[in-house]
Amino acid sequence: QVHVVESGGGLVQAGGSLRLSCAASGSIFKINVMAWYRQAPGKQRELVASVNSGGRTNLPDSTKGRFSVSRDNAKNMVYLQMNSLKPEDTAVYYCYVVVQRDYTGSNFQYWGQGTQVTVSS
């Protein structure tokens, strides 16, 4: 079994910064993709940032330039550094991982429970 746990959410003022952490644990042979998604009330879940096993990152226009994602392979962790936060960044942020659980090569997807980020104006 694979477990994904986020931490670091909270309440911040607009223009402030916040750093989220995500730890994956359990029966992990290899982690291929680690990513952050967010979902605000009444809106669909959307990609915030992702990083693959080779270190390549992907961020949409809404977060590019303000957010950055990094990965610690030794600890099976991924981080999301959020700067210049805006009220529209308010959402529940979810960690998402794509893992190979054994040597057969099949990939499986796991989600964390989410952590609330609230940005006040």
Secondary structure, DSSP 8 states (H G I E B T S, - for coil): -EEEEEE--EEEETT--EEEEEEEEES-SEEEEEEEEEE-TTS--EEEEEEETT--EE--TTTBTTEEEEEEGGGTEEEEEE-S--GGG-EEEEEEEEEE-STT--EEEEE---EEEEEE-
